[in-house]
């Protein structure tokens, strides 16, 4: 009888087919080599989550400042009791694993995922698949995967949402050449301008360009064009007036794989908004050819910590001496930090405090990354004394796209998890489930609001390629067919941060000649404000923002977005974006020319990846004050932020200059779309509610329950 029952069970299998990832699998080459049977491999079973309607209802009740249960956060055990399978259902899955010789597994503390490590032989027997080695086309990376559909027993299949690490093919960023690609159509003698920008030095513009010889070909040897170029002249204009010019008889050029590249710098004045910037080459036969950079160039000073602290209103001498909670930066793509760089940064910035860092995951300090150093240095600088966690997700390549869901699941398996978390990573919303399994976005949202229910804050950088998320697949989208929101910024359950830069030209009138009613905003003594970062506003990249195509509008922002959508004269065509989607970002902070120590040197760094940890540090500082007053931590921020904006408008500085139609100078096909979202009074899809005023937000936070 037992044998008969076993035979019946063998046939009661359901084909469990994760979406075969056509877009991702094109990047991977099948080796036809089976994986060794004793190879140790890890997978994650994402279990069905119960009572999600109850879970979300409780989430809104404890994160809404207008509710009596606001701030009554749940423990991991309480969340588990709502969401996990029944004991018998969970036992069925455990027994299934054990029947196939798998005993090295862990049910995470929230009870809704199982992390498994075992031999390939056991996994193949468990899932009814065959694992092969796959090689990436562009990167020296090998993975073990299958394109077979998994077969799960019928009584198990309904309790597993999907499995990670089996037939999902991780996406990789495309390799980018450090050398510019030659333009297709060249005019004889007319130089090619690849970029004109100011970075780290407020009184200098750098033009990167390539000489084109009179035969219509880009120069390939030195001196360029066999020495026929006799002089080069650069001119810089401001509000129609020539404000700087210089000539250069000796060119600073070097050979690259794509031809000769030259760099020319010209002195300007601080806070200039230069347009146009031109470069002119003269040949020995008298021919003169001129090119113009297509965008303005803004020159602003590099920033140190004290300037940012003062601007956003953090109190002098702030230090958290006995804080009970932790904060973290979360890193992917083999981004590591250097303790030596961190110590040097604190010394150079005059910051005192505890530099102990708890490290979770790998950290190769001999190979520090600009992203990781930036994140940890600036988050700690904005909240000195708050215990710091460097949370690193293991990656075999710096080009791997970020498995943020893995981090969220790990957080649900950590009792003493960091309370404030900054993540400077993401990808276009539409690409996520082309590369990760179907259901990945929905499951991530659940994991995000599970964290919010514990009083945990998630801050996400909104992306550096504008409303179109322009760039190479999979980290970008190479078209303007519509605007492409960035994930996970578009989630209702995270706080999305975009970027501004400091300038004297922060009102629209500053950009017009005085003869046309404009104001001369430059010069000593004129106050500083902020504008949204974009190529149209003088920088070399564009902050992200827009509307989700799959995530519905969040209830806390409904009034604000309705007001924004009434401003039809500044909106893209309605066919370009989803007016009913979740709007992001939620707010902004400075993200340009922030000084960071890397390999023992001070370097200016840009990106929304600067804004996220800066605001994360501000939130931690607010939590320190709340802790002293025995009040709950801020936790999920957005309900609090939008309520503060409604009841106490001075909580934020409005940013009214900027648009995000462009991407970055590193990607030029297309470099800009015809449409994006403009800054305006009130919430907008470029800088959100504006930038924070710490002193006001602290008072508002202390008014809470």
N, C-alpha and C positions, 0 to 999 in steps of 0.2 A: 504493500500500500504506500509506504514512504517513497519507494522508487517511482511509482506511478505519479505521485504528487509532484516529485521533483521534475519528472519529464514534462509534465504539463506546465510547470512554472518556467521551464526553459523556453517555451514558445510564447509565453505571455510578455513579450517585449514590445515597446513602442519605439519607433525610430524618433530620436530626439535630435532634430536637425537645427543646429545653430545656422543662421544665415551664412551661406558660403560667401566669403568676402571677395568679390571679384576685383574691386578696386585695389585692395591691399595685396591680394595674392599675385597680382601682376608684377609686384615688386620682388617677389620671392621665386627662386629657381628650385624646382624639384630635383633632388639629387639621385633618386632611385636607390638610395642607401638606407636600409632600415636602421632604426636606432637600436643600439645594443640592449639586449633584454634586461641586463642588470643596471642600466643607466638610471640614476635617481632623478625623478622629475616631480615637480610640485604643480598642483592644480588647486583651484578654489571652486567649491560648489556653492552657488548662490541659491539659498533655499527660498521657497515661497514664503512671503511675509503675510501674516494674518492681520485682520482688523486695521487695514491701512486708513479706512475712513475714520475710525476712532482715533488713530494715531495723529492724523493731520488735524482733526478737531481739537485735540488736546494741545497740539503744537500752537495753534493760533490763540487758544485761551491763555497759555502761559507766556506768550511773547507779545501780546497786545497790551500796551499801557492802559487802555481803557477797561480792561477786564479785571475783576477782583482777584483772579488767580495769577496775575502778572508776576513773573519772577519766581513762581513756585516750581523750580526745575525738578526733573525726574532723575532718578538714579538709573544706572545701566540695568539693574535687576528689574526695576519697574517697567522700563522699556521692553525688556525681554518678555515680561509677562503679558504684554500687549501683542507683540509682533511675532513671537516665535511659534513654531509648530507645536503640536501637542507632544507629550512625552512619548506616546506610542508611535507617532509619525517619525519623530526623531530617532527613536530606537530602531525602526525599520531601516532607516538609512545607515545607521551605525552597523547593524547586523549585515547589511548588504556589503559594506566595505570589508568587514571581517571575513565574510564568506569567501572573499577574493584575496585573502592573505594580507589585507591592509589594516595595520594597527597603529601606524604613525599618522594620526589625524587629530585635529583640534576643532571643537565647536567654539566659535568665538563667543565672548561674554554676552552679546546681545542675542545669541541663540539663532541667528538667521543666516549663517554661513559656516562652512566647514573647510578648513585648510588641510590639504592632504599632501603628504610626501611619501613616495613609494617607488618601486621599480617600474620601468616601462612595461615589463612583462605583466605585472599585476594590473596596470592601468589598461592595457590592451584587452586583457581578459574581462576587466570590469565594464568597459565601455563598448567593447565589440569593434575596435578600430585598430589600425596599424599606423605606428608613428614612423615618420621619415625625417631625415635632415633636409632643411631648406636653407638656401644661401641667398642673401640679399644681393640684388643687382648692382647697387651702388655703394654698399658699405661692407666691410669685413665682418659680417655678422652671420652666425649660424643659429637656427632655432630648431626645435623638435616639435613638429605639428603633424596633423593629419587633415585630409580633406574628406575623410569618411564621416558620415553622419553617426552620431553616438546612438547606441541602443540601450535604453534603460528599462528595467522591469516596470510593468504597468503600475504596480502599487507604489513605485518610487517616483515615476516620471512627473506626476502632478505636483510633487512637493519640491521640485528643483526648477528654478526659473531659467538659469543657464549656467554653463561651466566655463571658467576662464582658464586658458592655457592649453586648450585641446585643438580646436579648429578656428581660433581667432588669430589672424596674422597681424602682428603689431605694426603700425605705420611708422615710417622713418621720414625725417626731413630730407629733402633733396640736398645734395652737396652744392655749395655755392662757390663759384670761382672768386678768388680774391682779385682777379684782373677783370676790368670791364670788358664787355663784349663789344666788338666793333659795330658801329652803326651801319646799316645796310646801304643807305643812299648817302654818299659823301659828295659835298661840293668842293671842287678843287680849291685848295688853300684855306678853306673855312675851318677853323678849329672846332673840335667836339668838346663841349663842356659836359662832364659827367656829374659834377656836383659843385655847388658853391655853398659854403656853410661856415658858421662860427661855432666853435666848441671849446669851452674852457677859458677862452680869452675874449673879454668883452670889447676889445678894441682891435680886432683883426678878423678879416674874412679870408678863408682859404678856398682857392679855386683849383679843382682837379680837372685836367683837360688833356686832350690828345691833339698833337699837331697833324694837320692833313697837308700833304704836299701838293704842288701844283699839277701833278699827274692824277689827282683825285684819289690817292691812296693814303691810308694812315701811315705815318712814319714808323719804320720798323728798326732803324739803327740810329746810333748817336754819332755826331750831332744830328738832330732831326732834319730831314729833307736835305741831307748833305751840306748843312750849314747855310742854306739859302735864306733862312729866317733871320733877319737882321735885328729886329726889335719886336717886343711884345708890349702892348699897352692894356692896362686894366682900368676901367672906369666904374665908379659907384655913384648911384643917384639916390636922392631921398626927396620924396614929394615933388619930383620933376626937376630938382636942382642937382647939378653935379657937385658932390661933396668930397670926393676923393678920386685921385687918378695917379698912376705911376707907370713908368716905363722900365722894361727889363731887357738888357742886352744879353745877359747870361742866363740861360734857362736852367731851372732845376728839374731835370728829367732823368728817367731811368727806363730800361727795357723791361717789358713784361711779356708774357706768352702771347698777348694779343696786340703787341705793338708798343710804341713808346708812350709813356705817360708822364705828364709834367704837373708840378705843383707850384702855384704862385700865390703869395699872400700879399694883402694890402692892408694898411692901417686905416681904421675908421674910428668913430667915437661910440662910447657905450650907449646901449639901448637904441641904436640906429635900427630902422626898418628899411633896409636897402632894397630898392627896386628901380630900374633894372641894374644888374651887374653884367658888364660886358667885357669881353676879351678880344683883342685885335692883334692879328699877326701881319707884319710887313715883310715882304720878300725883297731880295736884292735887285729884282727887276722893276721894283716900284709898285707891284700889286699889293693891295691892302685888303684883308678879309676880316670881318667882324662876326662874332657870335654872341648871343644873349642867353643868359640862364633864364629858364622859364618861370622861376619862382622868386619871391622876395627872400631876403636873408636878414634874420634878426641876430644881433650881437648883444649878449647879456653876460654879466659876470658869473664866474663859478661860485657855487654856494657851499658854505660850511654849516655845521650843525646849529650853531648859535643863531644864525640868521633865520633859519627855518623855524626853530623853536620860538624865537621872538615874534616872527610874522604870524604864526598861528596861535600865539598867546599862551604858550606853556609857561608856568611860573619859574622864575629864576631859582636855580639851586635845587630843582625838584630831584628827589631821590627816594626810591621805594626801599626802605630799610628792613621791613619785616613782612613782605608780601607772601601770602599763602599760595597764590596761583602761579602758573607758568604761562609763558607765551612761546610761540614757535614760528620759524620760517620753514616751509616745506619745499624740498628741492628734488628735481628730477634731472635726467640728461647728464649724469655724472658731474653735476655742479657741486663742488666742494669748497669749504672755506678754510682760511689759514688763521690760526690763533695768533701767529706773529703779526699778520696784517691787522687783525682786530686790535691787538694791544697798541700797535703804532697809530691806528686811527684814533683810538681814545686819547693817546698822548697828544697827537697833533691837534685834536679838537678840544683839548682841555677838559675832558670828561673824566670824572672820578667814579669809581664804582666796581662792583663785583663782575669779573669777566669769566666766571665759571660758566661753561656751556655743557649741557647734557646732550650727548650725541646718540641719536637713534638711526641705525643703518650705517652705510659706508661713508667714510670721509677721508679722502687722500689729500692731506694738507700740503703735499709736495706739488700738487697740481690745482691750486686755487682757481676758481672761476669767477669772472666778473659778476655774474648774477648772484651767486651765493654770497660772495663778499659784500656786495651791495646790500642784499637783503638783511643779513645779520648785523652789519655795522649800523645801518640806519634805523632798524627797529629797536636795537638796544640803545642807540643814542637818543631816541625820542621817549624812552621809558627806562632810564638808568636805574639799575637795582632790581628790576623784575627778573626772576629766574628765567633763563633762556634755554630753549630746546632747538637743536638743529636736527630736523627730521628729514632724512635722506632716503628716497626710494631707490632700491638697487636697480641699476641699469647697466647693460653691457656695452652701451654706445652713447655718445653725447648727442646722437641724432635721433634717438628714440623719442617718439611722441609720448606724452605724459599720461600715465594710467592713474588719474586722480581718484577713480573709484577704489583702487587698491589702498590708497592712503586713507580714505574715509572708512573702509572696512577695518583697517588696522586700528583706527581711532576707536571704533566700536568694540575693540578687543583690548582697550587700555583704560583701566579704572582712573588713574591719575593723569588724564589727558590734558594737554595745554588748553587753556581757556581762550586765548586769542591766537588765531592762526592766519598767517599771510602766505598766499600762493600766487606766484607771478607766472602762471602757466595757463595754457588753454589751446583751443583749436576751433575752426569754424564749426558752428552747430551742425551744418548739413553734412560735414565729413565724419562726425563722430561714429555713427553706426554704419558707415561704409567700411570702417576699419575695426571697430570694436563690435561685440555681439549686439544683436537687436535686443532692445530693452535696457541697454547700458545707461542711457540718459535718464529714463524713469527711475531706475534703481539708484542712480547717483542722487537724484532729488530726494528720494526717501532717506538715503544715508545722510544727506545734508540736514534735513529737518530733524532726524534723530539726534544729531549733534546739537542742533539748536535747542532741543528739548532738555538737554543737559546743561544749558547755560553757556554753550561754546560758540564763539564767534568765528566765522569764516569770511575772510577778505580776499577777493580775487581781482587781479589786474585785468583791465578791460581790453587789452590788446593794443598793439602798436602799429596797426595797418588800417586804421580808419573804419568807417561804417561798412566798407566793402570787404574787410579782412583780406585785402589784396596781397597775393603772393603765390608761390608755387604750392601745389598740392603736396602733402595733405595739410600742412600747417597754415595754408592760405587758400584763396580761391582766385584763379587768374582771369576773372571776367567781371563785367559790370551789368550782367543781365538783370540782376536785382541786387539789393544790399544784403550782405551776408553777416548775420550776427555771430558773436563769438561765444563759445561755451567754455567754462560754466558760468560766465558773467550773466548769461541770459536766464539763469535759474532764479526763481522767486526767493530761494532759501539761502542765498549768499549776498554779501555786500560787494558791489562792483565799484572799483576805483578807476577813474581816468586821470589824465594829467594836464597840468597847466605849466606855464613858465612865468617868472616874475619879469615885469616890464613897467616902464612909465607910460606906455601906450596902451592903456587898458580900457579906454572908452572909444567907441566908434569914431567920434569927432577927431581923435588924435591922428587919424589916417588921411585926413583931407587937408589940402593947402588952406592957409588962413584966408586966401582970396576967395575960397568957396565955403567959408563958414567953419573951417576946421580950427583946431587948437594946437599950438605948439606945446606938446607935452614933454619934450626932452629937455635935458639940461639939469644942472645941479639944483637940488632942493625939491624937484618935482617928485611927489610921492609914488611909491610902487603899488602896483596892483597885479592882477593875473589875467591871462588870456588862455584859451584852449590851444593845445599844441597841435599844429598841422603844418603841412608844407605850404599851404596858402598863407599861413601866418608866420613864415620865416624860418621854420625848422626843417629838419631832414626826415621827419617821420610824422605820423598822425595818430592821435589818441583814438581808441575805439569807442563805439557807442551805437545804439540802435534799438531794434525791436525784434524779439524772438519770433520765429515763424512757427514754433510748435508749443511754446510755453505761454499760457494765457496771462493776461495782465494781472499783476499782483494787487490785492485789494487795498493795501496800504498806499499805493501810488495812484489810485484811480482818479482822484480829483486833480492831481497835478498833471497827469497826462491828458486828461480831457481839456484842460486849459491850453496845453502845448499844441494839441491837434487843431485848435481853433485858429492858429496862426498859419493859415494855409499858404500865405505868400512866401514863407521860408521853408516849407516842407517839400520833400521830393514828391514826384507823382505817386499817387496812392498805389499804383501797380508795383512800386519798387520796395514796399515794406508792408508789414502786417500791423495795421493800426490797433488791433485788439491784443497784440502780444505784449509780453513783459518788456517794459522799457528799461534800458540800462544806459549809462552807469547810474549809481545812486548818488555819488558825489566825487570830488576830485581833490588832489593835492599836487604840489609842485613835482615835476618829473624831468627836469632838464638841468644839466650842468651841476649835478650833485657830486661833490668830491668823495672818492672812495680810494682806499689803499689797496693796491693789487701788486703783489711781488715787491713790496717795500716802497712803492711809488704812489704818489697821489695822482689819480686819474679822474677826469670828469666823465660821468656816466648818465645816460638818459633812459627813459622808459616808464610805462605804467608799472613796470616791475620795481621802480623806485617809489612810486606813489602808494602802492599797497603796503609795504612795510612801514613807511612813514605814518600812514594813518593807523596801521596796526599798533604802533608804539603809542600813538595818541589815545587809542581805545584802552590800552593797558594802563596808561596813566590815569584815565578816568576811573578804571576799575580799582586802582589803588585807593583813590579817594572814597569810592563807594564801600570798599572793604573796611576802611577806618571808621565809617559811619554805620557799619553792620548792615549794609544794604546788599541785595543780590547783585551779581555782576550783570553787565549789559546783555551778555548772551547774543541771541539773534538781534542784529542791530536795526534792521530796516524799519520795523514798526515804530521804534523809538525815534529814529532819525526823521521820518516823514511827519510824525506827530509833533516833533520839535519844530520842524519847518513851518507847520501850520499854526502852532500856538505861540511860537517864539521865533519869528522870522530872522532875527539877528543871530541865530545860531549858525548861519552860513553867510559867506560873502557870495553875492551873485557874480557869475562870470558871463559877460555879455558879448565878448568878441571871440570868434572862432568858427570854423566849420570842419567837418571830418570827411569830406568827399575823397580825399587822397589817401595814398598808402605811404610808402617809404621810397627814398632815392635808390635803395638797393634793388627795387623791382620796378621795371618800367614798361611792362606790357600786360595790362595798362598801369600807368603810374597814378592816375586819378580817374575817378568816375565823374560823370556830369553832375551827379547829385550826391548829397550827403545831408547831415543834420547840422543846423546852425545853433550857436549859442544865442540865448535870448533871456529876457527877464523871467525869473521863475525856473522851474525844472526844465531841462532840455536834454536831448539825447546825445550830448557831447560832454557836458560836465555835471549832469545830474542836478542836485540841489545847490551846487556851488562848492565852496571850500570851507572847512570847519573853523569856527571860532572857539577855541578851547574853553576860554573863561565863561562863555555863555553856556556851552554844552555841559560844563561841570555843574553849573547852577541848576540847569534843567534836569540833569541826571539825579541830583540830590533831592529834587521835588518828588521823584518817583516813590512808590510804595516802599 
